Amino acid sequence: MQSTAAILLRKRKFSDTSLIVSWCTESLGCIHTVAKGARRAKSPFAGKLDLFFEAEIQIAPSRKSNLHTLTEVALRNPFGGIRRKYLRTQTAAYFVELIELCTERDHHEPELFALLRRAFGYLDANDPNLRVAAYFETELARITGVHDTKMLKSDPAFALGNLFGKLPLSRTPLLKTLAQDPQSNLQVGRGKPNETTIPISCHPHRVGGSSINRDRE
């Protein structure tokens, strides 16, 4: 058995009684699990498996595939504020797509988990804007090694697209919506992000922040 902090990325039907649940974890990377019996009314997983939930999970690793068995879930933070507004949910879903695009299955990368948790902590209490999207893309590009935050010579989203062959299709409509916010004075994908205006502090080689809730770590 292995235990780790995790954030639920996706879930889908596996059988009449079970679900396949995808997680971004702190110590195991991004993984797929099967939650047996999760669709039953009296399942021990009831109320614990929803999008963007942070939990402590226990799995029984599979030796034959990348689909592991979920054995226990202890809910830590449902990030309920994200689901109260559609734009917060839309932004969180885009961040999830980026994480899935940039992460190899079962590859350990704790900085990605820390970045996603802090982003969700911010969206739990605040509405998103272009600066938040730009910060997330910049940090993700830095973590994956395709963007130097000290030099800022290239657009981080462009660098990610070059590395992985594409960017999520949801990016363009999201940025158009965020651009309607009068506080979003940064043009994402054009020029350099102004670090002093991003509400989540950026520090080379460390995921950190002053306005993102540090007590969620």
Contacts in CASP RR format, 6 or more apart in sequence:
PFRMAT RR
TARGET T0000
AUTHOR 0000-0000-0000
METHOD contacts of the structure
MODEL  1
MQSTAAILLRKRKFSDTSLIVSWCTESLGCIHTVAKGARRAKSPFAGKLD
LFFEAEIQIAPSRKSNLHTLTEVALRNPFGGIRRKYLRTQTAAYFVELIE
LCTERDHHEPELFALLRRAFGYLDANDPNLRVAAYFETELARITGVHDTK
MLKSDPAFALGNLFGKLPLSRTPLLKTLAQDPQSNLQVGRGKPNETTIPI
SCHPHRVGGSSINRDRE
1 58 0 8 1.000
1 59 0 8 1.000
1 60 0 8 1.000
1 71 0 8 1.000
2 27 0 8 1.000
2 28 0 8 1.000
2 58 0 8 1.000
2 59 0 8 1.000
2 61 0 8 1.000
3 56 0 8 1.000
3 57 0 8 1.000
3 58 0 8 1.000
3 59 0 8 1.000
4 25 0 8 1.000
4 26 0 8 1.000
4 27 0 8 1.000
4 28 0 8 1.000
4 56 0 8 1.000
4 57 0 8 1.000
4 59 0 8 1.000
5 25 0 8 1.000
5 26 0 8 1.000
5 27 0 8 1.000
5 54 0 8 1.000
5 55 0 8 1.000
5 56 0 8 1.000
5 57 0 8 1.000
5 76 0 8 1.000
5 113 0 8 1.000
6 23 0 8 1.000
6 24 0 8 1.000
6 25 0 8 1.000
6 26 0 8 1.000
6 28 0 8 1.000
6 54 0 8 1.000
6 55 0 8 1.000
6 56 0 8 1.000
6 57 0 8 1.000
6 113 0 8 1.000
7 23 0 8 1.000
7 24 0 8 1.000
7 25 0 8 1.000
7 52 0 8 1.000
7 53 0 8 1.000
7 54 0 8 1.000
7 55 0 8 1.000
7 113 0 8 1.000
7 116 0 8 1.000
7 117 0 8 1.000
7 120 0 8 1.000
8 21 0 8 1.000
8 22 0 8 1.000
8 23 0 8 1.000
8 49 0 8 1.000
8 50 0 8 1.000
8 51 0 8 1.000
8 52 0 8 1.000
8 53 0 8 1.000
8 54 0 8 1.000
8 55 0 8 1.000
9 22 0 8 1.000
9 23 0 8 1.000
9 24 0 8 1.000
9 30 0 8 1.000
9 51 0 8 1.000
9 96 0 8 1.000
9 99 0 8 1.000
9 100 0 8 1.000
10 21 0 8 1.000
10 22 0 8 1.000
10 51 0 8 1.000
10 96 0 8 1.000
11 19 0 8 1.000
11 20 0 8 1.000
11 21 0 8 1.000
11 22 0 8 1.000
11 35 0 8 1.000
11 49 0 8 1.000
11 50 0 8 1.000
11 51 0 8 1.000
12 19 0 8 1.000
12 20 0 8 1.000
13 19 0 8 1.000
13 20 0 8 1.000
13 39 0 8 1.000
14 20 0 8 1.000
14 34 0 8 1.000
14 35 0 8 1.000
15 39 0 8 1.000
16 39 0 8 1.000
17 36 0 8 1.000
17 37 0 8 1.000
17 38 0 8 1.000
17 39 0 8 1.000
17 40 0 8 1.000
18 34 0 8 1.000
18 35 0 8 1.000
18 36 0 8 1.000
18 37 0 8 1.000
18 38 0 8 1.000
18 39 0 8 1.000
19 34 0 8 1.000
19 35 0 8 1.000
19 37 0 8 1.000
19 38 0 8 1.000
19 39 0 8 1.000
19 49 0 8 1.000
20 32 0 8 1.000
20 33 0 8 1.000
20 34 0 8 1.000
20 35 0 8 1.000
20 67 0 8 1.000
21 32 0 8 1.000
21 33 0 8 1.000
21 34 0 8 1.000
21 35 0 8 1.000
21 38 0 8 1.000
21 49 0 8 1.000
21 70 0 8 1.000
22 30 0 8 1.000
22 31 0 8 1.000
22 32 0 8 1.000
22 33 0 8 1.000
22 100 0 8 1.000
23 30 0 8 1.000
23 31 0 8 1.000
23 32 0 8 1.000
23 33 0 8 1.000
23 57 0 8 1.000
24 30 0 8 1.000
24 96 0 8 1.000
24 99 0 8 1.000
24 103 0 8 1.000
24 112 0 8 1.000
24 113 0 8 1.000
24 116 0 8 1.000
25 31 0 8 1.000
25 57 0 8 1.000
25 113 0 8 1.000
26 110 0 8 1.000
26 113 0 8 1.000
26 114 0 8 1.000
27 108 0 8 1.000
27 110 0 8 1.000
28 59 0 8 1.000
28 106 0 8 1.000
28 108 0 8 1.000
29 103 0 8 1.000
29 105 0 8 1.000
29 106 0 8 1.000
29 107 0 8 1.000
29 108 0 8 1.000
29 109 0 8 1.000
29 112 0 8 1.000
29 113 0 8 1.000
30 99 0 8 1.000
30 100 0 8 1.000
30 103 0 8 1.000
30 104 0 8 1.000
30 105 0 8 1.000
30 106 0 8 1.000
30 107 0 8 1.000
30 112 0 8 1.000
31 59 0 8 1.000
31 66 0 8 1.000
31 68 0 8 1.000
31 105 0 8 1.000
31 106 0 8 1.000
32 66 0 8 1.000
32 67 0 8 1.000
32 68 0 8 1.000
32 105 0 8 1.000
33 57 0 8 1.000
33 59 0 8 1.000
33 67 0 8 1.000
33 68 0 8 1.000
33 69 0 8 1.000
33 70 0 8 1.000
34 67 0 8 1.000
34 68 0 8 1.000
34 69 0 8 1.000
34 70 0 8 1.000
35 43 0 8 1.000
35 45 0 8 1.000
35 49 0 8 1.000
35 70 0 8 1.000
35 73 0 8 1.000
36 69 0 8 1.000
36 70 0 8 1.000
37 43 0 8 1.000
37 45 0 8 1.000
38 45 0 8 1.000
38 46 0 8 1.000
38 49 0 8 1.000
38 70 0 8 1.000
44 72 0 8 1.000
44 73 0 8 1.000
45 70 0 8 1.000
45 73 0 8 1.000
47 75 0 8 1.000
48 55 0 8 1.000
48 73 0 8 1.000
48 74 0 8 1.000
48 75 0 8 1.000
49 73 0 8 1.000
50 78 0 8 1.000
51 83 0 8 1.000
51 93 0 8 1.000
52 78 0 8 1.000
52 79 0 8 1.000
52 80 0 8 1.000
52 82 0 8 1.000
52 83 0 8 1.000
52 92 0 8 1.000
52 96 0 8 1.000
52 120 0 8 1.000
53 75 0 8 1.000
53 77 0 8 1.000
53 78 0 8 1.000
53 79 0 8 1.000
54 75 0 8 1.000
54 76 0 8 1.000
54 77 0 8 1.000
54 78 0 8 1.000
54 79 0 8 1.000
54 117 0 8 1.000
54 120 0 8 1.000
54 216 0 8 1.000
55 73 0 8 1.000
55 74 0 8 1.000
55 75 0 8 1.000
55 76 0 8 1.000
56 73 0 8 1.000
56 74 0 8 1.000
56 76 0 8 1.000
57 70 0 8 1.000
57 72 0 8 1.000
57 73 0 8 1.000
57 74 0 8 1.000
58 70 0 8 1.000
58 71 0 8 1.000
58 72 0 8 1.000
58 73 0 8 1.000
59 68 0 8 1.000
59 69 0 8 1.000
59 70 0 8 1.000
59 71 0 8 1.000
60 68 0 8 1.000
60 69 0 8 1.000
60 71 0 8 1.000
61 68 0 8 1.000
62 68 0 8 1.000
62 69 0 8 1.000
66 105 0 8 1.000
66 106 0 8 1.000
77 121 0 8 1.000
77 124 0 8 1.000
77 216 0 8 1.000
79 92 0 8 1.000
79 120 0 8 1.000
79 121 0 8 1.000
79 123 0 8 1.000
79 124 0 8 1.000
80 124 0 8 1.000
81 88 0 8 1.000
81 123 0 8 1.000
81 124 0 8 1.000
81 125 0 8 1.000
82 88 0 8 1.000
82 89 0 8 1.000
82 92 0 8 1.000
82 120 0 8 1.000
82 123 0 8 1.000
82 124 0 8 1.000
83 89 0 8 1.000
85 127 0 8 1.000
87 127 0 8 1.000
87 128 0 8 1.000
87 177 0 8 1.000
87 178 0 8 1.000
88 123 0 8 1.000
88 127 0 8 1.000
88 128 0 8 1.000
90 170 0 8 1.000
90 174 0 8 1.000
90 177 0 8 1.000
91 123 0 8 1.000
91 128 0 8 1.000
91 132 0 8 1.000
91 133 0 8 1.000
91 174 0 8 1.000
91 178 0 8 1.000
92 119 0 8 1.000
92 120 0 8 1.000
92 123 0 8 1.000
93 170 0 8 1.000
94 133 0 8 1.000
94 168 0 8 1.000
94 170 0 8 1.000
94 171 0 8 1.000
94 174 0 8 1.000
95 116 0 8 1.000
95 119 0 8 1.000
95 120 0 8 1.000
95 136 0 8 1.000
96 116 0 8 1.000
97 168 0 8 1.000
97 170 0 8 1.000
98 136 0 8 1.000
98 137 0 8 1.000
98 140 0 8 1.000
98 160 0 8 1.000
98 167 0 8 1.000
98 168 0 8 1.000
99 112 0 8 1.000
99 116 0 8 1.000
99 140 0 8 1.000
101 160 0 8 1.000
101 164 0 8 1.000
101 166 0 8 1.000
101 167 0 8 1.000
101 168 0 8 1.000
102 112 0 8 1.000
102 140 0 8 1.000
102 144 0 8 1.000
102 160 0 8 1.000
102 163 0 8 1.000
102 164 0 8 1.000
103 109 0 8 1.000
103 112 0 8 1.000
109 143 0 8 1.000
111 143 0 8 1.000
111 207 0 8 1.000
112 140 0 8 1.000
112 143 0 8 1.000
114 207 0 8 1.000
114 208 0 8 1.000
114 217 0 8 1.000
115 136 0 8 1.000
115 139 0 8 1.000
115 140 0 8 1.000
115 143 0 8 1.000
115 207 0 8 1.000
117 216 0 8 1.000
117 217 0 8 1.000
118 200 0 8 1.000
118 207 0 8 1.000
118 208 0 8 1.000
118 209 0 8 1.000
118 212 0 8 1.000
118 213 0 8 1.000
118 216 0 8 1.000
119 132 0 8 1.000
119 136 0 8 1.000
119 200 0 8 1.000
119 212 0 8 1.000
121 212 0 8 1.000
121 213 0 8 1.000
121 216 0 8 1.000
122 132 0 8 1.000
122 199 0 8 1.000
122 200 0 8 1.000
122 211 0 8 1.000
122 212 0 8 1.000
122 213 0 8 1.000
123 132 0 8 1.000
124 213 0 8 1.000
125 213 0 8 1.000
126 199 0 8 1.000
126 211 0 8 1.000
127 181 0 8 1.000
128 178 0 8 1.000
129 178 0 8 1.000
129 181 0 8 1.000
129 183 0 8 1.000
129 184 0 8 1.000
130 175 0 8 1.000
130 178 0 8 1.000
130 179 0 8 1.000
130 181 0 8 1.000
130 184 0 8 1.000
130 185 0 8 1.000
130 186 0 8 1.000
130 187 0 8 1.000
130 188 0 8 1.000
131 183 0 8 1.000
131 184 0 8 1.000
131 185 0 8 1.000
131 186 0 8 1.000
131 193 0 8 1.000
131 197 0 8 1.000
131 198 0 8 1.000
131 199 0 8 1.000
132 198 0 8 1.000
132 199 0 8 1.000
132 200 0 8 1.000
133 174 0 8 1.000
133 175 0 8 1.000
133 178 0 8 1.000
133 188 0 8 1.000
134 156 0 8 1.000
134 186 0 8 1.000
134 188 0 8 1.000
134 189 0 8 1.000
134 193 0 8 1.000
134 198 0 8 1.000
135 193 0 8 1.000
135 198 0 8 1.000
135 199 0 8 1.000
135 200 0 8 1.000
135 202 0 8 1.000
137 156 0 8 1.000
137 157 0 8 1.000
137 160 0 8 1.000
137 188 0 8 1.000
138 147 0 8 1.000
138 149 0 8 1.000
138 156 0 8 1.000
138 193 0 8 1.000
138 202 0 8 1.000
139 149 0 8 1.000
139 202 0 8 1.000
139 207 0 8 1.000
140 156 0 8 1.000
140 160 0 8 1.000
141 147 0 8 1.000
141 156 0 8 1.000
141 157 0 8 1.000
141 159 0 8 1.000
141 160 0 8 1.000
142 148 0 8 1.000
142 149 0 8 1.000
142 156 0 8 1.000
142 204 0 8 1.000
143 207 0 8 1.000
144 160 0 8 1.000
144 163 0 8 1.000
146 156 0 8 1.000
146 159 0 8 1.000
146 160 0 8 1.000
146 162 0 8 1.000
146 163 0 8 1.000
147 154 0 8 1.000
147 156 0 8 1.000
147 159 0 8 1.000
147 160 0 8 1.000
149 195 0 8 1.000
149 202 0 8 1.000
149 204 0 8 1.000
150 204 0 8 1.000
152 192 0 8 1.000
152 193 0 8 1.000
155 189 0 8 1.000
155 190 0 8 1.000
155 191 0 8 1.000
156 193 0 8 1.000
157 167 0 8 1.000
157 171 0 8 1.000
157 188 0 8 1.000
157 189 0 8 1.000
158 189 0 8 1.000
160 167 0 8 1.000
161 167 0 8 1.000
175 188 0 8 1.000
178 184 0 8 1.000
185 197 0 8 1.000
186 193 0 8 1.000
186 194 0 8 1.000
186 197 0 8 1.000
195 201 0 8 1.000
195 202 0 8 1.000
199 211 0 8 1.000
199 212 0 8 1.000
200 208 0 8 1.000
200 209 0 8 1.000
200 210 0 8 1.000
200 211 0 8 1.000
200 212 0 8 1.000
201 208 0 8 1.000
201 209 0 8 1.000
201 210 0 8 1.000
201 211 0 8 1.000
202 208 0 8 1.000
202 209 0 8 1.000
203 209 0 8 1.000
208 214 0 8 1.000
END
